[in-house]
Amino acid sequence: MKDILKNGLILMIYAIVAAAVLGFVYTSTKDAIKDADNLAKFQAMKDVLTDYETGKLMVDESLIKNKLDNSEEETAVERTCGNINGKVILPYYEFDVDGKKVFVLVGAAPGFGGDVKVMASFIVGKNGVYLHSIRVLDASQETPGLGAKIMEEGPQKRFSNIPQSGLEKGVVVDKDAKNRSVKNKDNGVVKTSDIMTGATITPRAVANAINIMYSYLKEVILGGEK
């Protein structure tokens, strides 16, 4: 009986010490992890807020940094668009640029091995909404040499400058556009088959993430849906 009590006491002490060590490690690294995450977001946000014609940022770097530093903790909101279940990851970010509103959102949709996480900038002006640019934040579970190529600059640029007409029809990659007679961005079609040969699921996930973000922007942010 004494041995049982002794062993139980030893195990309890070990558990208390282990919990204390884990708590210390979490507390001491939490801020560093957040800083690293904010740095990655900062760079991605700079990318999606860069004007293609001038190559300059549409907003000041200090404003981007201030938005990130004062943002709330991330929360994922489940959202369905068509037959796709995905997520919008809040908070979103809003900027005023030359009389227009620029919204930066993060969304995710299922890829080959897991969710593909995408940041996108949407510009809202007198002529409606258009997708300015995207940055894929995470495709770590996609197939190397195939779907993982979505992390490269070339494939991501294909998803830029999509007008509202294309967003309304729903963004698709060209392999999924059999029912669209005109395969261009005005009709929501993004050509990826030539630059991501053999990979359809991952670029499709990017298109789906864009559709999920656009539906959230249109219906919740701009439409006031509760």
N, CA, C and O of each residue as an XYZ file, in Angstrom:
904
protein
N       0.822     -1.204      0.000
C       0.000      0.000      0.000
C       0.863      1.263      0.000
O       0.594      2.233     -0.709
N       1.932      1.206      0.844
C       2.836      2.354      0.897
C       3.496      2.605     -0.449
O       3.670      3.751     -0.861
N       3.870      1.501     -1.147
C       4.516      1.634     -2.460
C       3.558      2.275     -3.465
O       3.965      3.093     -4.290
N       2.287      1.895     -3.386
C       1.300      2.461     -4.308
C       1.157      3.964     -4.071
O       1.128      4.759     -5.011
N       1.069      4.331     -2.799
C       0.952      5.752     -2.467
C       2.200      6.524     -2.883
O       2.125      7.641     -3.395
N       3.355      5.890     -2.645
C       4.628      6.519     -3.001
C       4.718      6.740     -4.505
O       5.072      7.830     -4.954
N       4.395      5.700     -5.292
C       4.453      5.812     -6.752
C       3.441      6.838     -7.269
O       3.715      7.597     -8.199
N       2.254      6.836     -6.632
C       1.233      7.811     -7.036
C       1.699      9.228     -6.770
O       1.475     10.126     -7.581
N       2.360      9.430     -5.611
C       2.873     10.757     -5.267
C       3.957     11.186     -6.245
O       3.990     12.342     -6.664
N       4.842     10.267     -6.610
C       5.918     10.576     -7.564
C       5.342     10.970     -8.921
O       5.778     11.941     -9.539
N       4.352     10.197     -9.372
C       3.717     10.498    -10.656
C       3.032     11.856    -10.625
O       3.068     12.597    -11.607
N       2.410     12.183     -9.501
C       1.735     13.464     -9.375
C       2.737     14.616     -9.440
O       2.482     15.643    -10.068
N       3.889     14.426     -8.776
C       4.934     15.458     -8.791
C       5.457     15.656    -10.207
O       5.640     16.783    -10.667
N       5.698     14.518    -10.899
C       6.159     14.600    -12.288
C       5.144     15.356    -13.157
O       5.518     16.180    -13.992
N       3.856     15.062    -12.947
C       2.803     15.710    -13.738
C       2.768     17.210    -13.482
O       2.603     18.006    -14.406
N       2.929     17.592    -12.190
C       2.922     19.014    -11.837
C       4.109     19.730    -12.455
O       3.969     20.827    -12.996
N       5.290     19.100    -12.375
C       6.503     19.701    -12.944
C       6.378     19.832    -14.459
O       6.726     20.866    -15.029
N       5.870     18.764    -15.118
C       5.719     18.788    -16.576
C       4.747     19.878    -17.006
O       4.990     20.582    -17.986
N       3.636     20.018    -16.267
C       2.657     21.053    -16.581
C       3.252     22.447    -16.417
O       2.982     23.344    -17.215
N       4.065     22.620    -15.374
C       4.706     23.915    -15.136
C       5.683     24.252    -16.241
O       5.747     25.392    -16.700
N       6.460     23.237    -16.677
C       7.436     23.449    -17.756
C       6.717     23.806    -19.052
O       7.115     24.735    -19.755
N       5.650     23.059    -19.366
C       4.890     23.343    -20.583
C       4.268     24.730    -20.540
O       4.251     25.445    -21.542
N       3.758     25.103    -19.378
C       3.174     26.431    -19.225
C       4.210     27.521    -19.427
O       3.937     28.541    -20.059
N       5.405     27.299    -18.884
C       6.487     28.281    -19.040
C       6.904     28.401    -20.503
O       7.091     29.505    -21.014
N       7.049     27.252    -21.174
C       7.451     27.259    -22.584
C       6.412     27.982    -23.431
O       6.758     28.796    -24.288
N       5.117     27.677    -23.185
C       4.049     28.327    -23.948
C       4.054     29.837    -23.731
O       3.954     30.612    -24.682
N       4.170     30.246    -22.462
C       4.150     31.672    -22.143
C       5.332     32.401    -22.760
O       5.187     33.509    -23.277
N       6.504     31.777    -22.703
C       7.720     32.426    -23.188
C       7.811     32.468    -24.700
O       8.504     33.319    -25.258
N       7.102     31.537    -25.386
C       7.189     31.493    -26.856
C       5.960     32.068    -27.546
O       5.991     32.297    -28.755
N       4.865     32.310    -26.800
C       3.613     32.775    -27.400
C       3.811     34.069    -28.179
O       3.359     34.187    -29.318
N       4.484     35.038    -27.567
C       4.691     36.326    -28.224
C       5.580     36.185    -29.449
O       5.343     36.833    -30.468
N       6.607     35.338    -29.356
C       7.510     35.133    -30.490
C       6.775     34.496    -31.668
O       6.998     34.863    -32.822
N       5.896     33.538    -31.366
C       5.107     32.890    -32.410
C       4.168     33.899    -33.071
O       4.034     33.932    -34.294
N       3.520     34.722    -32.241
C       2.619     35.740    -32.781
C       3.373     36.731    -33.643
O       2.882     37.130    -34.699
N       4.574     37.142    -33.207
C       5.381     38.083    -33.987
C       5.761     37.488    -35.335
O       5.712     38.176    -36.356
N       6.141     36.210    -35.344
C       6.512     35.547    -36.597
C       5.308     35.438    -37.524
O       5.425     35.631    -38.734
N       4.144     35.125    -36.944
C       2.917     35.016    -37.734
C       2.541     36.368    -38.319
O       2.158     36.458    -39.485
N       2.649     37.422    -37.509
C       2.340     38.768    -37.995
C       3.308     39.220    -39.081
O       2.916     39.929    -40.008
N       4.572     38.813    -38.970
C       5.557     39.166    -39.987
C       5.198     38.534    -41.321
O       5.289     39.182    -42.364
N       4.787     37.257    -41.290
C       4.377     36.568    -42.516
C       3.129     37.224    -43.104
O       3.032     37.408    -44.318
N       2.182     37.574    -42.246
C       0.963     38.247    -42.713
C       1.293     39.624    -43.287
O       0.724     40.044    -44.294
N       2.211     40.308    -42.634
C       2.614     41.644    -43.076
C       3.177     41.593    -44.492
O       2.830     42.423    -45.333
N       4.045     40.620    -44.753
C       4.639     40.498    -46.078
C       3.583     40.126    -47.116
O       3.569     40.664    -48.223
N       2.696     39.197    -46.745
C       1.635     38.785    -47.667
C       0.694     39.952    -47.961
O       0.263     40.142    -49.098
N       0.381     40.732    -46.919
C      -0.522     41.862    -47.119
C       0.119     42.928    -47.997
O      -0.556     43.560    -48.809
N       1.416     43.122    -47.832
C       2.121     44.051    -48.719
C       2.020     43.586    -50.168
O       1.829     44.390    -51.080
N       2.150     42.281    -50.362
C       2.078     41.734    -51.721
C       0.718     41.990    -52.356
O       0.640     42.436    -53.501
N      -0.369     41.705    -51.606
C      -1.707     41.849    -52.201
C      -2.157     43.303    -52.268
O      -3.153     43.613    -52.921
N      -1.439     44.191    -51.603
C      -1.779     45.612    -51.645
C      -0.820     46.414    -52.524
O      -0.760     47.640    -52.427
N      -0.083     45.727    -53.368
C       0.828     46.400    -54.292
C       0.125     46.654    -55.619
O      -0.478     45.747    -56.191
N       0.203     47.880    -56.103
C      -0.398     48.246    -57.379
C       0.427     47.656    -58.519
O       1.642     47.846    -58.572
N      -0.230     46.946    -59.425
C       0.485     46.297    -60.525
C       1.135     47.300    -61.470
O       2.243     47.074    -61.955
N       0.454     48.396    -61.727
C       0.960     49.355    -62.709
C       2.166     50.129    -62.204
O       3.124     50.348    -62.946
N       2.122     50.542    -60.945
C       3.207     51.366    -60.410
C       4.237     50.551    -59.620
O       5.372     50.990    -59.436
N       3.834     49.361    -59.155
C       4.716     48.556    -58.316
C       4.849     49.107    -56.907
O       5.716     48.681    -56.143
N       3.973     50.070    -56.563
C       4.028     50.694    -55.240
C       2.863     50.235    -54.384
O       1.817     49.825    -54.888
N       3.067     50.315    -53.074
C       2.005     49.976    -52.140
C       0.863     50.970    -52.254
O       1.084     52.172    -52.402
N      -0.367     50.457    -52.182
C      -1.535     51.330    -52.230
C      -1.789     52.011    -50.898
O      -2.471     53.035    -50.842
N      -1.241     51.447    -49.815
C      -1.361     52.048    -48.488
C       0.014     52.052    -47.835
O       0.908     51.301    -48.225
N       0.164     52.902    -46.845
C       1.460     53.013    -46.180
C       1.761     51.775    -45.334
O       0.867     51.205    -44.708
N       3.022     51.371    -45.326
C       3.440     50.198    -44.540
C       3.060     50.334    -43.065
O       2.652     49.363    -42.429
N       3.195     51.530    -42.539
C       2.899     51.735    -41.116
C       1.430     51.463    -40.808
O       1.095     50.993    -39.720
N       0.551     51.762    -41.772
C      -0.876     51.515    -41.573
C      -1.162     50.013    -41.560
O      -1.969     49.535    -40.763
N      -0.492     49.274    -42.452
C      -0.643     47.809    -42.478
C      -0.179     47.222    -41.153
O      -0.860     46.393    -40.550
N       0.994     47.668    -40.713
C       1.556     47.145    -39.470
C       0.649     47.463    -38.283
O       0.440     46.627    -37.404
N       0.117     48.680    -38.272
C      -0.768     49.082    -37.175
C      -2.031     48.223    -37.142
O      -2.500     47.833    -36.072
N      -2.574     47.934    -38.320
C      -3.776     47.084    -38.397
C      -3.482     45.698    -37.825
O      -4.284     45.149    -37.070
N      -2.337     45.142    -38.187
C      -1.982     43.809    -37.714
C      -1.696     43.804    -36.212
O      -2.139     42.910    -35.491
N      -0.963     44.798    -35.756
C      -0.592     44.856    -34.342
C      -1.813     44.989    -33.434
O      -1.798     44.537    -32.289
N      -2.865     45.611    -33.953
C      -4.049     45.859    -33.137
C      -5.227     44.954    -33.498
O      -6.362     45.200    -33.089
N      -4.942     43.913    -34.264
C      -6.017     43.016    -34.675
C      -6.351     42.020    -33.568
O      -5.547     41.761    -32.673
N      -7.552     41.476    -33.658
C      -7.997     40.484    -32.694
C      -7.385     39.126    -33.020
O      -6.778     38.944    -34.075
N      -7.548     38.185    -32.112
C      -7.094     36.823    -32.358
C      -7.875     36.227    -33.529
O      -9.054     36.526    -33.720
N      -7.202     35.380    -34.309
C      -7.853     34.768    -35.459
C      -8.977     33.823    -35.037
O      -8.855     33.087    -34.058
N     -10.061     33.861    -35.789
C     -11.134     32.889    -35.623
C     -11.570     32.424    -37.006
O     -11.649     33.222    -37.940
N     -11.848     31.149    -37.132
C     -12.267     30.585    -38.416
C     -13.780     30.452    -38.432
O     -14.370     29.849    -37.535
N     -14.402     31.015    -39.452
C     -15.852     30.944    -39.620
C     -16.147     29.973    -40.755
O     -15.724     30.189    -41.891
N     -16.869     28.911    -40.447
C     -17.246     27.940    -41.478
C     -18.209     28.607    -42.450
O     -19.127     29.324    -42.050
N     -17.977     28.354    -43.745
C     -18.852     28.970    -44.759
C     -18.979     28.050    -45.962
O     -18.011     27.419    -46.388
N     -20.193     27.987    -46.501
C     -20.462     27.165    -47.672
C     -20.737     28.064    -48.868
O     -21.492     29.033    -48.776
N     -20.116     27.729    -49.982
C     -20.334     28.461    -51.220
C     -20.582     27.423    -52.306
O     -19.681     26.670    -52.673
N     -21.812     27.387    -52.817
C     -22.163     26.311    -53.738
C     -22.161     24.999    -52.976
O     -22.848     24.848    -51.965
N     -21.377     24.052    -53.478
C     -21.263     22.766    -52.771
C     -19.926     22.603    -52.065
O     -19.528     21.493    -51.712
N     -19.235     23.725    -51.863
C     -17.916     23.706    -51.231
C     -18.009     24.231    -49.806
O     -18.530     25.319    -49.563
N     -17.503     23.453    -48.881
C     -17.401     23.890    -47.488
C     -15.991     24.408    -47.234
O     -15.010     23.693    -47.438
N     -15.902     25.632    -46.795
C     -14.593     26.218    -46.524
C     -14.640     27.105    -45.292
O     -15.519     26.964    -44.442
N     -13.695     28.010    -45.208
C     -13.600     28.883    -44.034
C     -13.207     30.291    -44.466
O     -12.471     30.484    -45.434
N     -13.716     31.259    -43.728
C     -13.181     32.618    -43.755
C     -12.510     32.828    -42.415
O     -13.107     32.589    -41.365
N     -11.269     33.276    -42.455
C     -10.490     33.428    -41.227
C     -10.454     34.907    -40.858
O      -9.834     35.724    -41.538
N     -11.130     35.221    -39.776
C     -11.242     36.604    -39.325
C     -10.124     36.936    -38.343
O      -9.569     36.036    -37.714
N      -9.781     38.232    -38.203
C     -10.476     39.384    -38.759
C     -10.119     39.654    -40.217
O      -9.107     39.167    -40.721
N     -10.961     40.435    -40.884
C     -10.608     40.962    -42.196
C     -10.076     42.376    -41.991
O     -10.197     42.937    -40.902
N      -9.490     42.947    -43.032
C      -8.853     44.262    -42.908
C      -9.406     45.191    -43.984
O      -9.594     44.787    -45.132
N      -9.660     46.422    -43.604
C     -10.270     47.404    -44.505
C      -9.381     48.643    -44.608
O      -8.889     49.156    -43.603
N      -9.186     49.115    -45.853
C      -8.359     50.293    -46.098
C      -9.096     51.235    -47.051
O      -9.869     50.791    -47.899
N      -8.848     52.539    -46.903
C      -9.361     53.541    -47.834
C      -8.235     53.943    -48.772
O      -7.167     54.367    -48.331
N      -8.486     53.805    -50.077
C      -7.464     54.118    -51.078
C      -8.094     54.935    -52.205
O      -8.856     54.402    -53.012
N      -7.777     56.218    -52.256
C      -8.229     57.091    -53.352
C      -9.729     56.976    -53.603
O     -10.154     56.788    -54.743
N     -10.515     57.087    -52.568
C     -11.961     57.041    -52.716
C     -12.533     55.647    -52.887
O     -13.737     55.501    -53.099
N     -11.708     54.630    -52.801
C     -12.163     53.245    -52.910
C     -11.894     52.517    -51.596
O     -11.032     52.916    -50.813
N     -12.632     51.465    -51.373
C     -12.409     50.595    -50.227
C     -11.637     49.371    -50.688
O     -11.960     48.761    -51.707
N     -10.619     49.026    -49.928
C      -9.865     47.804    -50.212
C     -10.018     46.886    -49.001
O      -9.713     47.262    -47.870
N     -10.492     45.686    -49.267
C     -10.682     44.696    -48.208
C      -9.695     43.553    -48.414
O      -9.548     43.033    -49.520
N      -9.027     43.174    -47.341
C      -8.120     42.027    -47.366
C      -8.724     40.944    -46.494
O      -8.971     41.145    -45.305
N      -8.959     39.789    -47.107
C      -9.548     38.659    -46.405
C      -8.639     37.448    -46.525
O      -7.797     37.368    -47.418
N      -8.825     36.512    -45.613
C      -8.133     35.220    -45.683
C      -9.205     34.132    -45.685
O     -10.121     34.134    -44.862
N      -9.064     33.207    -46.629
C     -10.009     32.096    -46.719
C      -9.274     30.792    -46.936
O      -8.087     30.779    -47.259
N      -9.983     29.706    -46.756
C      -9.381     28.383    -46.942
C     -10.412     27.442    -47.532
O     -11.602     27.530    -47.232
N      -9.928     26.528    -48.389
C     -10.793     25.517    -48.997
C      -9.992     24.224    -49.116
O      -8.763     24.258    -49.183
N     -10.684     23.085    -49.143
C      -9.976     21.798    -49.186
C      -9.177     21.601    -50.466
O      -9.679     21.806    -51.572
N      -7.911     21.195    -50.291
C      -7.058     20.842    -51.410
C      -6.860     19.341    -51.463
O      -7.753     18.582    -51.087
N      -5.699     18.905    -51.924
C      -5.430     17.475    -52.056
C      -5.159     16.826    -50.699
O      -5.652     15.736    -50.412
N      -4.364     17.516    -49.866
C      -3.976     16.914    -48.591
C      -4.533     17.625    -47.372
O      -4.400     17.135    -46.250
N      -5.148     18.760    -47.579
C      -5.677     19.554    -46.465
C      -6.122     20.892    -46.990
O      -6.190     21.098    -48.202
N      -6.428     21.811    -46.087
C      -6.885     23.130    -46.512
C      -5.762     23.926    -47.173
O      -4.615     23.900    -46.725
N      -6.115     24.634    -48.245
C      -5.224     25.601    -48.876
C      -5.682     26.981    -48.406
O      -6.840     27.355    -48.588
N      -4.771     27.723    -47.808
C      -5.096     29.007    -47.169
C      -4.639     30.156    -48.063
O      -3.487     30.202    -48.494
N      -5.548     31.074    -48.334
C      -5.293     32.130    -49.313
C      -5.659     33.497    -48.743
O      -6.691     33.650    -48.090
N      -4.801     34.495    -48.996
C      -5.115     35.891    -48.700
C      -5.455     36.577    -50.016
O      -4.803     36.344    -51.034
N      -6.480     37.424    -49.989
C      -6.889     38.123    -51.210
C      -7.259     39.559    -50.908
O      -7.757     39.873    -49.827
N      -7.009     40.431    -51.879
C      -7.429     41.828    -51.770
C      -8.531     42.095    -52.791
O      -8.389     41.793    -53.976
N      -9.632     42.666    -52.306
C     -10.765     43.035    -53.150
C     -10.912     44.547    -53.118
O     -10.897     45.156    -52.048
N     -11.053     45.152    -54.290
C     -11.217     46.599    -54.372
C     -12.668     46.916    -54.716
O     -13.214     46.401    -55.691
N     -13.280     47.768    -53.903
C     -14.679     48.137    -54.075
C     -14.746     49.611    -54.462
O     -14.335     50.486    -53.699
N     -15.275     49.873    -55.667
C     -15.393     51.246    -56.152
C     -16.736     51.486    -56.808
O     -17.664     50.694    -56.641
N     -16.846     52.576    -57.557
C     -18.104     52.937    -58.210
C     -18.526     51.896    -59.236
O     -19.714     51.720    -59.504
N     -17.537     51.205    -59.809
C     -17.842     50.226    -60.850
C     -17.982     48.807    -60.306
O     -17.950     47.841    -61.069
N     -18.136     48.682    -59.002
C     -18.327     47.369    -58.404
C     -17.102     46.848    -57.702
O     -16.262     47.619    -57.237
N     -17.000     45.535    -57.625
C     -15.938     44.858    -56.883
C     -15.061     44.072    -57.853
O     -15.566     43.443    -58.783
N     -13.765     44.109    -57.639
C     -12.915     43.176    -58.382
C     -11.814     42.648    -57.469
O     -11.378     43.302    -56.522
N     -11.394     41.447    -57.798
C     -10.291     40.824    -57.067
C      -8.989     41.376    -57.612
O      -8.687     41.211    -58.794
N      -8.224     42.024    -56.765
C      -6.969     42.616    -57.210
C      -5.839     41.592    -57.250
O      -5.175     41.438    -58.275
N      -5.621     40.897    -56.145
C      -4.458     40.016    -56.057
C      -4.658     38.986    -54.960
O      -5.468     39.173    -54.053
N      -3.900     37.882    -55.056
C      -3.932     36.879    -53.994
C      -2.510     36.529    -53.574
O      -1.543     36.809    -54.281
N      -2.415     35.913    -52.412
C      -1.167     35.304    -51.942
C      -1.553     34.026    -51.213
O      -2.320     34.056    -50.251
N      -1.016     32.904    -51.679
C      -1.268     31.628    -51.002
C      -0.406     31.579    -49.753
O       0.820     31.655    -49.838
N      -1.035     31.455    -48.601
C      -0.319     31.470    -47.318
C       0.153     30.083    -46.907
O       1.208     29.930    -46.291
N      -0.641     29.077    -47.257
C      -0.284     27.723    -46.823
C      -0.850     26.692    -47.798
O      -2.056     26.632    -48.038
N       0.053     25.883    -48.351
C      -0.331     24.726    -49.160
C       0.631     23.592    -48.817
O       1.042     22.814    -49.678
N       0.977     23.524    -47.535
C       2.053     22.635    -47.079
C       1.720     21.158    -47.237
O       2.620     20.319    -47.244
N       0.434     20.830    -47.365
C       0.062     19.427    -47.471
C      -0.202     18.983    -48.912
O      -0.637     17.857    -49.155
N       0.068     19.881    -49.862
C      -0.132     19.531    -51.264
C       1.076     18.778    -51.815
O       2.164     18.841    -51.243
N       0.886     18.069    -52.919
C       1.918     17.187    -53.461
C       3.119     17.976    -53.989
O       2.948     18.848    -54.841
N       4.338     17.687    -53.499
C       5.538     18.370    -54.010
C       5.681     18.164    -55.515
O       5.489     17.061    -56.025
N       6.020     19.247    -56.215
C       6.210     19.170    -57.654
C       4.926     19.264    -58.449
O       4.966     19.469    -59.662
N       3.786     19.118    -57.792
C       2.495     19.227    -58.474
C       1.686     20.352    -57.823
O       1.860     21.524    -58.155
N       0.807     19.985    -56.899
C      -0.021     20.999    -56.260
C       0.773     22.042    -55.491
O       0.360     23.198    -55.397
N       1.913     21.636    -54.939
C       2.717     22.571    -54.150
C       3.280     23.719    -54.991
O       3.753     24.717    -54.448
N       3.227     23.574    -56.316
C       3.695     24.657    -57.188
C       2.833     25.909    -57.062
O       3.215     26.983    -57.528
N       1.676     25.769    -56.435
C       0.803     26.922    -56.245
C       1.474     27.990    -55.384
O       1.060     29.149    -55.401
N       2.506     27.608    -54.633
C       3.227     28.578    -53.804
C       4.140     29.476    -54.637
O       4.669     30.462    -54.125
N       4.329     29.145    -55.914
C       5.195     29.947    -56.779
C       4.448     31.182    -57.289
O       3.218     31.223    -57.314
N       5.225     32.180    -57.691
C       4.663     33.460    -58.128
C       3.787     33.312    -59.375
O       2.707     33.896    -59.454
N       4.262     32.523    -60.351
C       3.559     32.404    -61.622
C       2.115     31.951    -61.493
O       1.217     32.645    -61.970
N       1.859     30.800    -60.858
C       0.474     30.350    -60.720
C      -0.405     31.328    -59.943
O      -1.580     31.497    -60.270
N       0.153     31.973    -58.919
C      -0.655     32.885    -58.116
C      -1.077     34.117    -58.914
O      -2.173     34.639    -58.715
N      -0.217     34.580    -59.809
C      -0.545     35.761    -60.609
C      -1.728     35.510    -61.531
O      -2.432     36.441    -61.923
N      -1.941     34.242    -61.876
C      -3.060     33.918    -62.754
C      -4.401     34.287    -62.124
O      -5.390     34.496    -62.827
N      -4.426     34.365    -60.800
C      -5.673     34.650    -60.089
C      -5.847     36.136    -59.772
O      -6.639     36.490    -58.898
N      -5.131     36.989    -60.457
C      -5.235     38.428    -60.204
C      -6.194     39.090    -61.181
O      -6.506     38.546    -62.241
N      -6.660     40.294    -60.793
C      -7.493     41.127    -61.660
C      -8.701     40.388    -62.236
O      -8.884     40.325    -63.451
N      -9.504     39.841    -61.361
C     -10.744     39.190    -61.781
C     -11.895     40.163    -61.535
O     -12.132     40.553    -60.392
N     -12.616     40.562    -62.587
C     -13.687     41.555    -62.418
C     -14.908     40.964    -61.725
O     -14.999     39.755    -61.507
N     -15.838     41.843    -61.387
C     -17.028     41.407    -60.668
C     -17.847     40.403    -61.480
O     -18.448     39.493    -60.909
N     -17.875     40.559    -62.797
C     -18.633     39.611    -63.622
C     -18.117     38.193    -63.429
O     -18.900     37.246    -63.353
N     -16.790     38.048    -63.349
C     -16.204     36.731    -63.120
C     -16.451     36.230    -61.716
O     -16.696     35.041    -61.510
N     -16.388     37.136    -60.739
C     -16.637     36.753    -59.349
C     -18.087     36.305    -59.172
O     -18.367     35.366    -58.426
N     -19.004     36.980    -59.862
C     -20.418     36.627    -59.745
C     -20.705     35.254    -60.353
O     -21.530     34.502    -59.834
N     -20.030     34.934    -61.444
C     -20.228     33.628    -62.072
C     -19.592     32.508    -61.247
O     -19.973     31.343    -61.356
N     -18.618     32.888    -60.422
C     -17.865     31.912    -59.638
C     -16.554     31.597    -60.316
O     -16.529     31.203    -61.482
N     -15.459     31.770    -59.590
C     -14.131     31.528    -60.158
C     -13.886     30.030    -60.277
O     -14.119     29.270    -59.337
N     -13.410     29.620    -61.455
C     -13.045     28.222    -61.695
C     -11.737     28.188    -62.466
O     -11.371     29.162    -63.123
N     -11.033     27.065    -62.385
C      -9.863     26.876    -63.241
C     -10.338     26.338    -64.582
O     -11.440     25.798    -64.679
N      -9.510     26.481    -65.625
C      -9.954     26.173    -66.979
C     -10.392     24.714    -67.162
O     -11.271     24.441    -67.980
N      -9.799     23.778    -66.421
C     -10.208     22.380    -66.540
C     -11.624     22.136    -66.033
O     -12.244     21.129    -66.374
N     -12.138     23.061    -65.213
C     -13.493     22.925    -64.666
C     -14.496     23.824    -65.390
O     -15.618     24.003    -64.915
N     -14.104     24.390    -66.533
C     -14.928     25.405    -67.206
C     -15.587     24.882    -68.478
O     -15.780     25.634    -69.433
N     -15.931     23.603    -68.491
C     -16.489     23.004    -69.703
C     -17.814     23.618    -70.119
O     -18.144     23.637    -71.305
N     -18.573     24.118    -69.160
C     -19.882     24.686    -69.478
C     -19.834     26.181    -69.760
O     -20.886     26.803    -69.909
N     -18.657     26.773    -69.836
C     -18.530     28.206    -70.110
C     -17.937     28.392    -71.503
O     -16.800     28.001    -71.768
N     -18.711     28.982    -72.366
C     -18.311     29.089    -73.771
C     -17.082     29.972    -73.950
O     -16.224     29.692    -74.787
N     -17.001     31.045    -73.156
C     -15.840     31.948    -73.215
C     -15.017     31.737    -71.961
O     -15.489     31.955    -70.845
N     -13.788     31.312    -72.157
C     -12.944     30.962    -70.999
C     -11.949     32.082    -70.713
O     -10.769     31.990    -71.052
N     -12.448     33.134    -70.085
C     -11.583     34.233    -69.673
C     -12.012     34.720    -68.292
O     -12.994     34.230    -67.734
N     -11.280     35.679    -67.746
C     -11.556     36.133    -66.383
C     -12.893     36.861    -66.270
O     -13.494     36.878    -65.196
N     -13.365     37.463    -67.361
C     -14.677     38.094    -67.319
C     -15.758     37.074    -67.007
O     -16.799     37.411    -66.444
N     -15.504     35.822    -67.376
C     -16.431     34.729    -67.092
C     -15.957     33.874    -65.924
O     -16.470     32.777    -65.703
N     -14.975     34.377    -65.175
C     -14.516     33.695    -63.974
C     -13.557     32.550    -64.201
O     -13.284     31.783    -63.278
N     -13.033     32.415    -65.423
C     -12.163     31.283    -65.744
C     -10.696     31.705    -65.661
O     -10.275     32.670    -66.299
N      -9.932     30.968    -64.866
C      -8.495     31.221    -64.697
C      -7.731     30.050    -65.306
O      -7.956     28.897    -64.938
N      -6.845     30.343    -66.220
C      -6.081     29.283    -66.882
C      -4.888     28.873    -66.027
O      -3.997     29.677    -65.752
N      -4.885     27.620    -65.615
C      -3.762     27.090    -64.829
C      -3.207     25.794    -65.407
O      -2.156     25.323    -64.972
N      -3.903     25.212    -66.383
C      -3.509     23.892    -66.886
C      -2.137     23.896    -67.540
O      -1.451     22.874    -67.537
N      -1.725     25.035    -68.103
C      -0.430     25.098    -68.780
C       0.722     25.322    -67.816
O       1.869     25.000    -68.126
N       0.422     25.870    -66.655
C       1.488     26.224    -65.716
C       1.545     25.267    -64.523
O       2.538     25.221    -63.796
N       0.456     24.498    -64.334
C       0.418     23.495    -63.266
C      -0.053     22.160    -63.859
O      -1.066     21.597    -63.444
N       0.707     21.677    -64.833
C       0.353     20.446    -65.531
C       0.214     19.281    -64.551
O       1.099     19.026    -63.734
N      -0.910     18.585    -64.654
C      -1.138     17.422    -63.794
C      -1.691     17.752    -62.428
O      -1.951     16.851    -61.631
N      -1.879     19.039    -62.140
C      -2.421     19.444    -60.835
C      -3.692     20.248    -61.050
O      -3.653     21.343    -61.612
N      -4.800     19.715    -60.610
C      -6.077     20.420    -60.733
C      -6.683     20.713    -59.371
O      -7.302     21.759    -59.179
N      -6.512     19.803    -58.429
C      -7.187     19.930    -57.138
C      -6.709     21.161    -56.367
O      -7.518     21.865    -55.762
N      -5.405     21.422    -56.387
C      -4.881     22.550    -55.604
C      -5.301     23.898    -56.177
O      -5.798     24.734    -55.423
N      -5.125     24.154    -57.496
C      -5.626     25.435    -58.010
C      -7.138     25.567    -57.876
O      -7.655     26.673    -57.721
N      -7.855     24.433    -57.934
C      -9.301     24.464    -57.705
C      -9.583     24.934    -56.274
O     -10.538     25.676    -56.043
N      -8.760     24.507    -55.318
C      -8.927     24.940    -53.927
C      -8.737     26.442    -53.801
O      -9.444     27.098    -53.036
N      -7.781     26.993    -54.551
C      -7.575     28.442    -54.535
C      -8.811     29.151    -55.079
O      -9.279     30.128    -54.495
N      -9.341     28.654    -56.205
C     -10.556     29.237    -56.781
C     -11.715     29.163    -55.789
O     -12.469     30.123    -55.637
N     -11.852     28.034    -55.125
C     -12.932     27.871    -54.145
C     -12.765     28.817    -52.960
O     -13.742     29.379    -52.465
N     -11.520     28.991    -52.505
C     -11.259     29.921    -51.398
C     -11.629     31.347    -51.797
O     -12.173     32.099    -50.989
N     -11.335     31.719    -53.042
C     -11.708     33.044    -53.549
C     -13.226     33.203    -53.540
O     -13.744     34.233    -53.107
N     -13.939     32.182    -54.019
C     -15.404     32.250    -54.042
C     -15.986     32.372    -52.639
O     -16.955     33.100    -52.421
N     -15.389     31.653    -51.690
C     -15.853     31.722    -50.307
C     -15.614     33.113    -49.728
O     -16.484     33.663    -49.052
N     -14.440     33.682    -49.991
C     -14.149     35.029    -49.494
C     -15.061     36.066    -50.145
O     -15.557     36.971    -49.474
N     -15.280     35.933    -51.455
C     -16.138     36.896    -52.149
C     -17.568     36.843    -51.616
O     -18.199     37.882    -51.420
N     -18.073     35.643    -51.383
C     -19.440     35.523    -50.865
C     -19.547     36.160    -49.483
O     -20.558     36.782    -49.158
N     -18.498     36.002    -48.669
C     -18.502     36.616    -47.337
C     -18.433     38.137    -47.457
O     -19.144     38.851    -46.750
N     -17.577     38.630    -48.350
C     -17.461     40.075    -48.562
C     -18.793     40.657    -49.019
O     -19.257     41.664    -48.485
N     -19.395     40.023    -49.999
C     -20.631     40.529    -50.600
C     -21.811     40.448    -49.641
O     -22.572     41.405    -49.499
N     -21.955     39.314    -48.990
C     -23.164     39.078    -48.203
C     -23.063     39.564    -46.756
O     -24.051     40.020    -46.180
N     -21.873     39.466    -46.175
C     -21.725     39.809    -44.747
C     -21.156     41.225    -44.576
O     -21.753     42.059    -43.895
N     -20.011     41.485    -45.190
C     -19.338     42.772    -44.975
C     -20.092     43.902    -45.670
O     -20.417     44.912    -45.046
N     -20.367     43.732    -46.955
C     -21.036     44.788    -47.719
C     -22.557     44.704    -47.588
O     -23.246     45.723    -47.632
N     -23.074     43.490    -47.429
C     -24.511     43.321    -47.380
C     -25.106     43.408    -45.990
O     -26.322     43.517    -45.836
N     -24.256     43.362    -44.977
C     -24.740     43.517    -43.620
C     -25.416     42.289    -43.051
O     -26.184     42.384    -42.093
N     -25.131     41.119    -43.645
C     -25.728     39.884    -43.127
C     -25.256     39.611    -41.709
O     -24.087     39.829    -41.390
N     -26.135     39.147    -40.873
C     -25.801     38.840    -39.482
C     -25.366     37.393    -39.354
O     -25.043     36.940    -38.257
